[in-house]
Amino acid sequence: MDKIAMSTREKMVELFMGAPEGLISGEQLSSALGVSRTAIWKHIKLLEEDGFEFAATPRVGYRLTHVPDELMASLVAPHLRDCTLGSQILWAPERPSTNDTATELAKSGAPHGLVVTAARQTGGRGRQGRVWQSPAGGMWFSILVRRPCAISQAGDLTLLASVAVWRALASMGIPAEIKWPNDLLLNGRKICGILAQMRTDGESVEYAVIGIGMNANFTREQFPPDVREYATTILSEMNREVHRPTLLGCILTELDQLYRDLKAGVGGFAAVRDEWKAHAHTLGRNIRVRIGEQIVEGVAQDVDARGVLALRGEDGTVHAIHSGEVLFSEMEKL
């Protein structure tokens, strides 16, 4: 499967973005998209519901007058730099889960670099199968990477993704911190979660779907009261919106180089470990980690080159935590 079809709305946006002064006639749209003029009008109305604005002039056509910051291919592409990730971006106004869609497409042979996005999710998932609140204004997307590494390095995937997201946020003036193993915090509350699902083949990872959820341009008050205790949004903490296509382009560009280095055997978490540690919220704090049904408590001392967390208990015992969930730490609103 070399090319996955874009939706009519995505194709229409692409045509408008490429048209001189954003002006294109209904006849041109009808011919290019292979649909009736009535269907064109209906799609224009649907795009208006998604935040696009048009001016219609009789016998001339439609002019695109306002472009929202949705994660559509034509809006993200200008922000990609020498990047194989994002070579195809599939947007939808709503999906149950971008990870589920990307995984199904991966099973059908979708190419490396495919990114599945959605304006909203109705069935987003976080760690431990929890519901991930995914309202409009957030960034909900999943990235397909093929043959990225050996199974022994599979744990590097989300760690590298957290570094890519941190770098992208920092480039836009957002001072996030990384929480082991795969979250990002802003002022002590969660703004981003990363979830990897993968299929293995022998000693290597056949493909991985990296799902990233970012609480961006909506307010913390839109969360249920219990979620507000541990989660926040960029808008609420920074008092400004972030341009989502630019941020996605930055994330994909950073992630692309990290994964290419990993695949080439010259990168991996070991190569960015010092950078990760410099921006880690977890290290040096008293934390509790859930591992299955067990709770381990102590001071997070270090992470090794494989991303394994060293936790020193009250009795001096150092536990090597390969995976788990940090429940809370000092000064953290979780």
Disulfide bonds with the S-S distance in Angstrom:
none
